[in-house]
Structures are given as C-alpha cells and as structure tokens.
Amino acid sequence: MPPAQINRKRRRTPETHGDRLATALRRLRWPVLIVWILAIVALNGLSSSLSKATNDGAAAYLPASAASTKVVLLEEAAARADARTGGQPETDAAIVVFARDNGRLTMADQAAVASARGAVAGLVGHVAGLTAPGAPQQSADGKAVAFTVNITGQAGSGTTDRDAVRAIRDAIAGPAARAPAGLAGAVTGSAAVNADTSAGNQQSVLLLTALIIVAVILLLVYRSPILWLLPLLGAIAAIVVAQASAHGLANAGLTVSTLSADILIVLVFGAASDYALLLVHRYREELRHHTTTEGAMATALRATLPTLAASAATVTCAMLCLLIADSASLHGLGPVGAVGIVAALLAQATFLPALLLVVGRAAFWPRIPRAGAAGREESRIWSGVGTRVARHPAATALVVIVALGAACAGLASLHIDNNPTDNVKGNAGSVVGQRLLTAHFPAGESDPLVLLAPPGQAAAAAAAARATPSVGAVGPGAPVGGYDRYAVTLSVDPFGAAGTSAIVDLRQRLSQDAPGALVGGNPAIAYDETQTAGRDDIIIVPLVLAVILVVIALLLQAIVAPVVLVLTTALSFAASFGLASLLWHGLGYSGVQSVLPIYIFIFLVALGVDYNIFLSARIREESRRLGLHRGTLRGLGVTGGVITAAGLVLAGTFAALTQIPQVSIAEVGTAVALGVLLDTLVVRTVLVPASLLAIGERVWWPHRRHTS
C-alpha cells in the first residue's frame, strides 16, 4: 500500500469541545510554565551544590561488613577526634620522591632534597590539612630518597588533597630546579592520585559540554532556529530537579559518589532529549491532522506517553534493582538514577508541551506544519533499510548475530585493574612519581597494608604478618581506636595477583593467630571491592534483565516479542563491551576497575532497550492495522530518523564523560557511547526488525493479529 493511502487510514482524534485533555492543555499551559520556572529558581541552590555532598571515601564502595571498611571507619573516628577538620575526616599520603637516573645520590642531591623538605615543612599552618613531613627514607640502591606528607581533610572531597598537593609541588619546584642535572622529583601517593583525578569545576564543565552537544544535534535535527531550544530548556529543568533531588538523598544519608553525580548529568540530558525527540516528532506529525495545537498535542501525548512511561519505568526499575547491591556507591546510584529518569520524564511530559503550546506552530519555523498539508512521515533511508531487511529477514538476523558474536571476542582482552595510579589519565605527576618509587623501593612502599590488632594480640599479629610470604616489612604506627596499628609493606605489586594472594594469606593467618585483627589499606580495599563487585554482578544482572522483560511484556501485551528484545539488548551489551575493551587497550588504559562492568551494564541495557521499546511500540501500533510485514516497515520508517537522532544525543552526552581526568569515568563514557551507537544503528535498525519478521505473527503471542 502506498504511503499516502497508509496516512489517510490513520485514526484521527476528533476535534471537539469535549476533548478534555486538549481543553486542559490550553488552559494550563501558562500555569505549568510558571510553576516550572519557579521550581527551577527555588531548586537551583541545591542543584548547583551537589558536588559538595558527594562521598568518594573508601567506605562508599564497600559493604559495612568488609574488614577494610572497618579499618576505614576506625581511622575516620580517630581523625574525627582531632578537631582540626570538620565533617568526616580522612587522611591521605603525599609521597615526595627524588631519584637519580645515572648513579647513587650525591651530596648535592641530598642537599636539594633537604631544601625541598624544608620548603614543604614551611607550608604547615598555611595550607589546610597539611602535616609536618616525615623523615626521609633512602632506597636500598642508594639512587632515590622519599618522604611522606599526610593530608587530612573531609572524606571523599578532593579539594583539600588538590590544594595541598598543588602547594607541595610548587614548594619543591624551586629546589628541584636548582638540583644537579639527572635528579628527578615528583609527588605521588593517594593524595596526589586524588588531586590528579579531580577538577574543581568538573561537573560545571561536564554540564556545559553536554549542553553544547545536545544543542548542536537538536539544531541539526530540527533545522529550526527556535525548536531546538525548547527540548533543551526541558532538559535543563530536568537536570536542576534531578540534582536537587540527589542532593536531598545525600543529605538523608544515601551515598552519592562523584561518579554517580557525573553520570546523573549525562543520563538526564540524554534521556530528556530522547523523550523530547519522540514527543516533538509525533506532535509535528499530528499538527498536519489537527487545526489546533492543543488538539495535536493531546493526540501526541496519548500516543507517546505510554511508550515514554514504559521507557522511563524500564530504566527506573533497572536503577532501583541496584538497591540490593552491597557496594554503598552502587546502592546509592539506584535512587539517584531513578529520580533523574523521573525528572526527565516529568519535565518533557509537562514543561515541554507547555513551551510548545505557548510558542505555537511558529516553533517549527521555517518548516511550519499546517493542518491538511501533505508531508512525508517516513524516512527514506530507514524505509530503504527496512525493505532490504524484509527480503531475507532470517539470513539478515543470522549475519548480524554472528557479527555481534565476533565483537564479543573482545571481552578476552578485558582486564580488571584496581590500581589507583592506573586511574590517572596521561603522564601526570602521580604517575611519574609512582614509576620512580617502583623502580627504587619495594613494590608496596607507596600503598602499605594497614594491620589493626585488638588489645593483647599485637605481638601475635605482627609475627603472623612477618611470616606471611611476600611481606617485605612490618612497622608499628600510632594506635587507632584501641587497636595497635602496623604498616605492612608488600614486596610484590599490592594490586596484582601476587598482592591479592598475599592479602588472602595474611588474613587467613591472622584469623588463626590473632583473632579479631583487621587488614585494610588501599590494596585490601581494592581486593574487597572486587569481591563485592563479583557478588553484585551475579545477583543484579539477571534481576535487571527479568525486570526489563516484565515491563516490556506489559507494554506490548506479548511474551515472544519481549524475549526477543531483551535477548538482542543483552547481545548488544556483550558486543559493545567487547569492542570497548579493545578500544581501551588501544587508548593505553591498563584495565577496568572491578566496579565498572555493572555500571556499564546498567546503562547500556536499560538505555539500549529504550530504543527497542520506541520501535517495537510503533511496530505494534502499525501492525494492528497493517499486519506485521507492512507494520514493521512503516514502524521502522516512521521512527527511524527520530530514534537515530535520540541515539546520537545519548551517545554524545555520554561521550562528554571522556573529558573527566579519571580513566574509570572515561571508560564508562566510551563504553556507553559505543554501545548506544551500535544499538541505534545496527541492533534496532537491522536485527530487531529482521528478528520480528523472521518469527512472523507469532511474535505477538499469546495475542492474535488484530486489524481494523
């Protein structure tokens, strides 16, 4: 049937004075607009200060039962007893290291190091959180010397570390410049890593970047000097509400990490833009069949709101599944992401329609849709793709499945790496310093384990530690919360396989020789994070897939089609993750943190299935009138352009994460952007239509085909 005949068969909503929704839209457009403006102004303060409520402390990524969590909490309690800091205090170490590349240190080198240490000591009392530097320690080979400076500040806040490390680097720059040629100096340690992976205006820059990306894509899609601005205003309103809500959740005790706060920005921007694209596309379509804008909007809302609600419900339910996670950060991401999606839907289902109705048809200038005017609703490109797919649907589906399966082979290159230094982009000072330390000191010198022995168990605990293979040194420290404290330095890479074995062995020995002793420190935290992430993955992944399956089944009122959509989405995730792993390897990233795969899974699966919902809902609608074959082709042709634009927007916003100076956040951004593009351009446009056509009318089982 020609497109013109199909268009004439469309069911129209009668335009009568009894259309209550149209009447309500006409009367409420200005009140809704005013309420939203007042809400944005009122919530802007909470929204803009979300970064101050984030928590990136070690305990934020671990269950309370983990031994390393208990160590962190005891150390925080001890630091809190010192009135020098407010809030939740946390102490990080900055290690200043000097090394000679062509022999042992000279007297002139030693003098330069002493001058640098004196310059750092002079900062005490002038730089917040900075304590007096420790005694210099010379390496066994005589080629390097290092001293430690502790920095105490609010837990999870990078501001104190960033300012203090910058001051230390400035202080040692003079002595280092005057040092003899061949002497290199750098600042590393946990404080320097924190400083090199944070930026003071990080979320503002991310928000501005996402704003520009969305604006450019919308301008290209709509080709109107007015229309692109309206969805963007809706997205901004959603961001303000979402960030203010997240701030409220943080104040209520929920853990909101910097990663969650950064992801919230791109998540809401992407989702809000997707919802706007779908609504505006249908609204423009209806303007050609209605004489009033409110009548067209009423019909557009009736047609799109069920789909948008199903899409939002899918992502929201997937996010809320994270509430069962042991990781406090992942647990907190669930409600944060859920309120973000709800805010996006609320803004684009109320604020955007009000804006469109206030501006009227002029919003589409210069291509203003008029009632009764002819207009091509289907995309030529995607209609052509659908026609080609329909010729050999089974063969097409098989080819795509094989190609995606081949992409999954990239997962073999995936490597878990929890080394904090490897989370620093480029050749920052902390990376340079760590190389100098590793070359001249024991492998675990910069990140020793923390051993806390209960009263009466100190000697036994220290003896058990010294007897543990791969332990290089055991040194006493200041007592913490009634526990005797020891620093345990490993002779192997504390974040590698040998370090993991040493931690497990040490804990087993302590459980027998010194019951109640605790092992913490960054390497132990990394090990506990890996164990926690593994448990969360096993439980959350199948739960999320099951929830998504139920939501789509309720939307489509079918069983077979939802199974097909979930399976294609899962395959798309695996292929995207495989390709992302290869990309990370090419970018020089050493691996992926153990907590990241579940983050990437949640966003790729929950957001990727969105496009399947948009497409399948329209195919279902058209199939009721035209049958599966023609309904699939028309559904793909009508939604192809708008869904592709939505995918580009979402991919672009997540790609904005790559500018953050943390490898882990950049990996989330690249993986989700790559996955969304793959899902938009291959899975949704080729695999899903081919699969539906190959199965036939049985795809809607248990419902029978219905035409009107």
C-alpha atoms as one frame of an Amber mdcrd trajectory, in Angstrom:
protein
   0.000   0.000   0.000   1.422   3.440  -0.918   2.417   5.737   1.977  -0.288
   8.247   1.067  -3.011   5.617   1.499  -1.485   4.499   4.757  -1.511   8.084
   6.016  -5.168   8.520   5.056  -6.064   5.411   7.031  -4.599   6.835  10.213
  -7.048   7.041  13.033  -7.697  10.643  13.934  -8.789  12.012  17.244 -11.961
  14.039  16.728 -11.537  17.699  17.485 -14.479  18.605  19.652 -15.030  20.931
  22.539 -15.451  17.823  24.628 -11.806  16.842  24.263 -10.923  17.322  27.903
  -7.196  16.811  27.512  -6.949  19.423  24.748  -9.003  21.847  26.841  -6.811
  21.231  29.885  -3.668  21.760  27.830  -4.988  25.076  26.535  -5.916  26.323
  29.998  -2.871  25.052  31.904  -0.009  25.898  29.561   0.834  29.194  31.246
   0.333  27.967  34.864   2.537  24.932  34.154   5.191  27.156  32.611   5.179
  29.495  35.616   5.326  26.638  38.132   8.342  25.139  36.367  10.180  28.457
  36.265   9.562  28.995  39.987  10.724  25.433  40.727  13.937  25.926  38.754
  14.724  29.127  40.635  13.902  27.577  44.013  15.925  24.395  43.468  18.942
  25.919  41.758  20.846  26.341  45.030  20.581  22.665  45.957  21.267  21.619
  42.387  24.460  23.640  41.950  25.947  22.434  45.260  25.554  18.690  44.663
  29.332  18.273  44.306  29.732  19.328  47.946  27.509  16.447  49.081  29.321
  13.679  47.195  31.264  10.992  49.030  34.218   9.203  47.449  35.659   7.785
  50.629  36.761   4.150  50.656  33.761   3.113  52.738  31.473   4.391  49.975
  32.428   1.469  47.745  32.358  -1.335  50.303  29.806  -3.135  52.492  29.951
  -2.367  56.200  30.944  -5.980  56.900  34.207  -5.782  54.919  37.375  -5.770
  57.041  38.834  -2.841  55.112  35.636  -0.849  55.750  36.034  -1.378  59.492
  39.616  -0.148  59.269  38.500   2.973  57.378  35.757   3.701  59.911  38.142
   3.284  62.848  40.681   5.610  61.240  37.987   8.167  60.453  36.763   8.035
  64.043  40.292   8.618  65.299  40.778  11.527  62.909  37.393  12.949  63.858
  38.564  13.119  67.448  41.140  15.618  66.220  39.224  18.905  65.971  41.362
  20.215  63.120  38.862  19.095  60.465  35.111  19.204  60.165  32.776  16.644
  58.684  34.026  13.122  58.038  37.849  13.391  58.114  40.160  11.232  56.040
  43.943  11.171  55.825  45.780  10.615  52.558  49.513  10.432  51.984  51.519
  12.518  49.551  54.891  10.902  48.849  57.651  13.195  47.628  60.292  11.148
  45.812  63.606  12.146  44.255  65.710   9.759  42.174  68.932   9.918  40.171
  68.945   8.159  36.838  72.711   7.779  36.500  74.115   6.554  39.802  73.841
   6.989  43.555  72.632  10.193  45.148  75.334  12.820  45.636  75.795  15.260
  48.500  74.333  17.971  46.282  71.320  15.762  45.680  70.860  15.252  49.404
  71.041  18.982  49.954  68.377  19.573  47.288  66.104  17.007  48.957  66.639
  18.622  52.369  65.827  22.019  50.867  62.639  20.612  49.313  61.593  19.012
  52.595  62.196  22.286  54.400  60.064  24.137  51.856  57.220  21.667  52.423
  57.571  21.951  56.197  57.171  25.689  55.819  53.690  25.134  54.406  52.370
  23.630  57.655  49.863  26.013  59.193  49.387  27.819  55.911  47.870  25.007
  53.804  44.714  23.324  55.100  45.120  19.708  56.218  48.887  19.573  55.757
  51.015  17.962  58.481  54.781  18.034  59.016  56.716  15.872  56.539  58.154
  12.590  57.753  61.815  11.648  57.867  63.477  10.980  54.501  63.980   7.320
  53.599  66.707   6.298  51.188  66.287   3.353  48.831  68.430   0.245  49.177
  70.215   1.007  45.902  71.111   4.499  47.090  69.625   6.098  43.996  66.391
   7.515  45.479  65.015   9.138  48.598  61.410   9.818  49.615  59.484  11.425
  52.434  55.766  11.357  53.246  53.398  14.226  53.982  49.993  13.381  55.406
  46.996  15.448  54.330  43.783  15.349  56.362  40.503  16.643  55.006  36.847
  15.824  54.606  36.343  12.270  53.394  35.508  11.989  49.730  36.357  15.618
  48.993  39.204  16.145  46.563  39.520  19.859  47.357  41.896  19.500  50.314
  44.126  16.974  48.550  44.121  19.018  45.346  45.101  22.269  47.055  47.688
  20.655  49.324  49.346  18.645  46.548  49.493  21.718  44.339  51.197  23.604
  47.184  53.694  20.760  47.739  54.551  20.602  44.039  55.059  24.347  43.938
  57.235  24.173  47.061  59.593  21.504  45.700  59.769  23.056  42.232  62.426
  25.575  43.287  64.845  23.112  44.962  64.277  20.611  42.152  65.150  23.243
  39.551  68.372  24.086  41.391  69.284  20.418  41.847  72.140  18.890  39.833
  71.263  17.524  36.397  69.938  13.975  36.451  67.915  14.292  39.676  64.166
  13.865  39.077  61.479  14.693  41.601  57.728  14.082  41.753  54.790  13.858
  44.160  52.750  10.659  44.243  50.725   8.681  46.797  46.976   8.542  47.373
  46.678  12.306  47.891  48.432  13.033  44.574  46.255  10.464  42.774  43.155
  12.151  44.178  44.470  15.540  43.071  45.270  14.337  39.566  41.864  12.692
  39.068  39.700  15.592  40.186  38.914  19.044  38.896  37.332  21.842  40.869
  34.750  22.699  38.213  34.348  19.162  36.892  30.546  18.994  36.937  30.144
  22.511  35.540  32.397  21.680  32.599  30.565  18.408  32.043  27.195  20.174
  32.126  28.352  22.795  29.628  29.793  20.149  27.289  26.618  18.066  27.367
  24.603  21.228  26.777  26.611  22.109  23.670  26.452  18.556  22.284  22.680
  18.336  22.721  22.162  21.830  21.295  24.195  21.099  18.161  22.466  17.780
  17.477  18.984  19.221  18.050  19.779  22.161  15.774  20.884  19.779  13.027
  17.850  17.538  13.507  15.192  20.248  13.591  16.866  22.789  11.289  14.912
  25.492  13.067  16.312  28.484  14.958  13.573  28.117  17.591  12.568  24.486
  18.036  15.945  23.149  19.226  15.856  25.458  22.235  12.586  24.121  23.703
  13.691  20.485  24.349  16.957  21.880  25.661  15.114  24.039  28.195  13.161
  20.954  29.262  16.404  19.008  29.711  17.925  21.817  31.788  14.835  21.897
  34.000  15.116  18.135  34.462  18.797  18.470  35.415  18.001  21.054  38.095
  15.255  18.890  39.623  17.376  15.726  39.427  20.468  17.270  41.012  18.429
  18.906  43.761  16.737  15.565  44.475  20.112  13.790  44.538  21.396  16.412
  46.982  18.389  15.733  49.182  19.085  11.993  49.061  22.715  12.631  50.038
  21.597  14.770  52.971  19.305  11.915  54.026  22.299   9.582  54.300  22.443
   7.980  50.856  25.936   7.609  49.389  26.263   9.748  46.258  29.716   9.374
  44.690  31.320  11.743  42.207  30.891   9.049  39.563  27.147   8.936  40.276
  26.874  12.733  40.209  28.738  12.957  36.893  26.704  10.163  35.329  23.476
  11.799  36.535  24.165  14.835  34.326  24.642  12.904  31.095  21.916  10.395
  31.972  19.258  13.082  32.455  20.416  15.105  29.465  20.352  12.044  27.234
  17.052  10.643  28.489  15.286  14.018  28.478  16.447  14.683  24.924  15.265
  11.236  23.814  11.815  11.782  25.307  11.610  15.225  23.726  12.600  13.943
  20.285   9.915  11.277  20.344   7.197  13.660  21.576   8.083  16.501  19.194
   8.236  14.072  16.269   4.712  12.821  16.975   3.451  16.349  17.714   4.693
  17.609  14.353   3.043  14.619  12.690  -0.270  15.410  14.405  -0.139  19.122
  13.526  -0.831  18.096   9.911  -4.084  16.431  11.026  -5.389  18.988  13.554
  -6.455  22.595  13.234  -5.461  23.486  16.814  -2.116  22.992  18.516  -3.718
  21.737  21.712  -5.652  19.111  19.758  -2.452  17.948  18.091  -0.629  17.894
  21.427  -3.429  15.938  23.089  -3.251  13.262  20.394   0.564  13.226  20.515
   0.564  12.786  24.288  -1.981   9.984  24.101   0.159   8.218  21.527   3.571
   8.722  23.105   3.047   8.873  26.863   2.509   5.087  27.260   5.749   4.472
  25.382   7.647   7.161  27.261   6.274   5.911  30.569   7.271   2.338  29.717
  10.740   3.516  28.741  11.142   5.533  31.928   9.731   2.678  34.016  12.215
   0.273  32.475  15.226   2.423  33.321  13.822   3.389  36.741  13.141  -0.215
  37.724  16.592  -1.239  36.499  18.117   1.518  38.624  16.136   0.536  41.703
  17.461  -3.008  41.360  20.769  -1.530  42.495  19.318  -1.095  45.981  20.265
  -4.712  46.694  23.940  -4.005  45.921  26.460  -4.382  48.728  28.541  -1.511
  47.381  27.295   1.687  49.007  28.135   3.714  45.898  26.268   1.339  43.582
  23.431   1.144  46.100  23.236   4.942  46.062  23.328   5.156  42.269  19.977
   3.346  42.107  17.786   6.064  43.661  19.923   8.819  42.111  19.459   7.422
  38.613  15.772   6.741  39.266  14.996  10.321  40.318  16.957  11.513  37.286
  14.825   9.495  34.880  11.590  10.526  36.610  12.678  14.183  36.444  13.432
  13.810  32.724  10.009  12.299  32.026   8.192  14.840  34.183   9.910  17.793
  32.522   9.393  16.631  28.954   5.805  15.495  29.549   4.687  18.766  31.194
   7.172  21.615  30.772   7.988  20.890  27.111   4.315  20.635  25.987   3.614
  23.918  27.770   6.523  25.576  25.946   5.420  24.188  22.594   1.842  25.340
  23.096   2.892  28.820  24.187   5.114  29.268  21.121   2.606  27.553  18.810
   3.297  26.374  15.264   5.916  29.114  14.916   8.291  26.853  16.902   8.814
  24.834  13.704   9.689  27.847  11.533  10.685  27.866   8.705   9.091  24.432
   8.062   5.757  25.038   9.773   3.389  22.020   9.595  -0.118  23.111   8.561
  -3.361  21.222   9.041  -4.188  19.238   5.931  -0.758  19.793   4.404   0.959
  16.808   2.883   4.185  15.711   4.490   6.390  12.686   4.302   6.304  10.943
   7.659   8.654   8.106   6.796  12.408   8.361   6.472  13.627   7.409   3.004
  16.838   5.973   4.428  15.237   3.791   7.074  12.360   2.774   4.817  15.002
   1.588   2.363  16.833  -0.312   5.096  13.582  -1.942   6.172  12.785  -3.007
   2.616  16.173  -4.668   2.241  15.896  -6.391   5.617  12.425  -7.687   4.764
  13.706  -9.525   1.680  15.726 -12.036   3.699  14.938 -11.440   7.394  16.232
 -14.756   8.760  19.533 -14.547   6.876  19.944 -10.886   7.860  19.343 -11.661
  11.530  21.851 -14.527  11.404  24.566 -12.362   9.819  24.126  -9.628  12.434
  24.138 -12.152  15.288  27.374 -13.688  14.012  28.962 -10.224  13.669  27.930
  -9.230  17.178  29.193 -12.565  18.473  32.557 -11.864  16.879  32.633  -8.481
  18.615  32.102 -10.289  21.921  35.543 -11.856  21.429  36.970  -8.519  22.529
  35.956  -9.456  26.070  39.011 -11.723  26.126  41.156  -8.575  26.357  39.253
  -7.329  29.427  41.491  -6.969  32.464  40.457  -5.979  35.994  42.797  -3.345
  37.409  42.115  -1.620  40.725  45.462   0.153  40.967  44.597   3.788  41.828
  47.543   5.123  39.810  46.222   3.436  36.674  43.045   5.509  37.088  45.048
   8.665  36.321  44.990   9.848  32.736  48.179  10.582  30.853  51.582  11.203
  32.427  50.506  13.180  35.485  52.830  13.809  38.423  51.395  10.961  40.498
  52.122   8.535  37.658  55.696   9.780  37.241  56.256   9.591  40.990  54.888
   6.065  41.198  57.319   4.950  38.480  60.218   6.394  40.452  59.055   4.651
  43.628  58.534   1.314  41.887  61.992   1.477  40.314  63.868   2.001  43.601
  61.658   0.955  46.527  59.693  -2.206  47.424  56.613  -2.602  45.233  54.206
  -1.931  48.095  56.031   1.076  49.544  53.509   3.660  48.332  50.447   1.640
  49.383  51.146  -0.393  52.522  48.501  -2.523  54.147  47.084  -1.345  57.466
  47.031  -4.008  60.175  44.943  -3.299  63.277  45.442  -5.728  66.164  42.998
  -5.861  69.094  44.329  -5.486  72.643  46.614  -8.318  73.649  47.084  -9.530
  70.067  49.709  -7.062  68.841  52.739  -9.351  69.074  50.937 -12.315  67.538
  49.535 -10.196  64.715  52.933  -8.694  63.895  54.560 -12.145  63.939  51.869
 -13.548  61.633  52.405 -10.665  59.217  56.185 -11.134  59.158  55.721 -14.846
  58.490  53.453 -14.198  55.500  55.153 -14.700  52.122  55.532 -11.524  50.018
  55.542  -9.278  53.097  58.652  -7.095  52.938  58.378  -5.110  56.153  56.143
  -4.650  59.195  56.427  -1.354  61.087  54.480  -0.092  64.123  52.315   3.010
  63.947  50.116   5.127  66.200  47.256   3.198  67.890  43.799   3.624  66.363
  40.569   3.269  68.336  42.067   0.912  70.906  43.804  -1.178  68.231  47.548
  -1.431  67.781  48.450  -0.300  64.281  51.087  -1.674  61.918  52.067  -0.745
  58.379  52.627  -3.890  56.310  54.674  -3.307  53.157  54.430  -5.966  50.464
  57.423  -6.918  48.330  55.131  -7.572  45.352  52.669  -5.415  43.434  49.936
  -4.912  46.059  47.248  -4.577  43.358  48.371  -7.527  41.237  47.652 -11.227
  41.539  50.602 -11.762  43.893  49.402  -8.936  46.120  45.899 -10.411  46.225
  47.314 -13.784  47.277  49.365 -12.083  49.994  46.262 -10.318  51.389  44.248
 -13.545  51.449  47.138 -15.414  53.082  47.664 -12.690  55.689  44.010 -12.632
  56.664  43.918 -16.417  56.979  46.982 -16.406  59.242  45.550 -13.616  61.386
  42.234 -15.442  61.790  44.169 -18.276  63.431  46.991 -16.468  65.269  45.354
 -13.133  66.143  41.535 -13.392  66.001  39.866 -10.015  65.603  42.762  -8.443
  63.741  41.796  -6.363  60.694  43.620  -5.798  57.410  42.879  -2.593  55.493
  44.639  -0.039  53.350  44.204   0.653  49.643  45.264  -2.811  48.388  42.859
  -4.520  50.808  40.113  -2.086  49.814  40.699  -2.947  46.159  40.511  -6.665
  46.942  37.288  -6.256  48.939  35.807  -4.120  46.153  36.496  -6.894  43.654
  34.802  -9.472  45.873  31.819  -7.178  46.446  31.504  -6.371  42.739  31.523
 -10.055  41.839  28.669 -10.749  44.222  26.687  -7.734  42.979  27.170  -8.772
  39.334  25.826 -12.274  39.938  22.638 -11.009  41.586  21.911  -7.724  39.795
  22.449  -8.743  36.152  19.731 -11.445  35.972  17.407  -9.361  38.152  17.649
  -6.347  35.830  17.052  -8.496  32.739  13.989 -10.066  34.379  12.552  -6.672
  35.380  13.059  -5.281  31.883  11.382  -8.345  30.392   8.310  -7.879  32.595
   7.979  -4.156  31.793   8.218  -4.712  28.030   5.772  -7.634  28.222   3.228
  -5.407  29.944   3.717  -2.694  27.309   3.434  -4.971  24.269   0.985  -7.408
  25.864   3.018 -10.254  24.437   5.652 -12.753  25.524   7.706 -13.681  22.477
   8.486 -10.124  21.338   9.778  -9.018  24.780  12.046 -12.073  24.945  13.446
 -11.196  21.508  14.039  -7.573  22.535  15.777  -8.483  25.792  17.992 -11.073
  24.082  19.027  -8.613  21.364  19.757  -5.985  24.006  21.880  -8.415  26.034
  23.799  -9.416  22.901  24.300  -5.758  22.047  25.729  -5.134  25.527  28.197
  -8.011  25.267  29.326  -6.906  21.801  29.662  -3.283  22.908  31.646  -4.278
  25.987  33.936  -6.376  23.811  34.539  -3.527  21.368  35.035  -1.096  24.250
  37.663  -3.404  25.771  39.611  -3.315  22.511  39.232   0.474  22.362  40.539
   0.885  25.921  43.516  -1.270  25.058  44.207   0.943  22.054  43.936   4.084
  24.200  46.572   2.713  26.567  44.257   2.059  29.523  45.644  -0.787  31.614
  42.287  -2.283  32.568  38.909  -1.625  34.120  38.057  -1.257  37.786  36.061
  -4.147  39.202  33.047  -1.940  39.980  32.658  -0.602  36.431  31.194  -3.554
  34.474  27.920  -3.383  36.423  27.719   0.399  35.848  28.207  -0.097  32.122
  25.720  -2.985  32.068  23.001  -0.961  33.762  23.286   1.973  31.389  23.779
   0.001  28.186  20.964  -2.465  28.841  18.461  -0.098  30.457  19.059   2.725
  27.981  19.630   0.454  24.984  16.295  -1.239  25.464  14.700   2.221  25.276
  15.117   2.301  21.518  13.716  -1.177  21.190  10.690  -0.003  23.160  10.258
   3.076  20.939  10.485   0.969  17.789   8.505  -2.081  18.917   5.679   0.029
  20.347   5.239   1.778  16.992   5.507  -1.523  15.106   2.876  -2.978  17.417
   0.611   0.018  16.755   1.041  -0.177  12.980   0.794  -3.987  12.866  -2.695
  -3.880  14.332  -3.808  -2.064  11.165  -1.434  -3.280   8.506  -0.162  -6.659
   9.602   3.311  -7.494  10.796   5.188  -7.140   7.496   3.919  -3.709   6.468
   3.624  -2.608  10.110   7.300  -3.356  10.712   8.398  -1.469   7.611   6.250
   1.530   8.459   7.264   1.475  12.123  10.922   1.487  11.159  10.420   4.160
   8.507   8.445   6.490  10.770  10.636   6.146  13.877  13.992   5.632  12.153
  15.043   9.252  11.965  13.918  10.292  15.426  15.387   7.241  17.170  18.678
   7.681  15.345  18.777  11.302  16.476  17.963  10.195  20.028  20.804   7.687
  19.913  23.244  10.317  18.690  22.206  12.641  21.513  22.609   9.965  24.176
  25.930   8.771  22.744  27.173  12.349  22.552  26.269  13.165  26.141  27.961
  10.047  27.498  30.996  10.730  25.310  31.307  14.005  27.230  32.470  11.920
  30.207  35.765  11.286  28.424  36.982  14.780  29.334  36.961  13.907  33.049
  40.556  13.236  34.255  39.699   9.747  35.524  40.203   6.661  33.399  37.258
   4.899  35.055  34.766   7.652  34.144  36.201   7.913  30.636  35.727   4.140
  30.249  32.074   4.386  31.256  31.581   7.208  28.761  33.252   5.428  25.836
  31.554   2.098  26.519  28.051   3.559  26.785  28.539   5.874  23.787  29.836
   2.983  21.672  27.052   0.700  22.845  24.299   3.232  22.163  25.602   3.814
  18.639  25.778   0.071  17.987  22.286  -0.416  19.356  20.870   2.540  17.414
  22.478   1.873  14.051  22.653  -1.936  13.967  20.549  -3.712  16.574  17.459
  -1.515  16.458  17.515  -0.846  12.706  18.501  -4.284  11.427  18.485  -7.082
  13.991  15.173  -6.296  15.712  13.096  -5.835  12.516  14.743  -8.887  10.939
  14.024 -10.989  14.042  10.384  -9.897  14.212   9.820 -10.583  10.516  11.596
 -13.954  10.699   9.361 -15.109  13.553   6.190 -13.761  11.959   2.840 -13.060
  13.588   3.705 -15.481  16.385   5.931 -12.752  17.805   2.812 -11.192  19.393
   1.790 -14.455  21.084  -0.430 -15.023  23.026  -2.404 -12.230  21.299  -3.655
 -12.870  17.821  -3.263 -10.457  14.964  -5.852  -7.724  15.014  -6.531  -5.288
  12.200  -9.064  -2.574  11.795
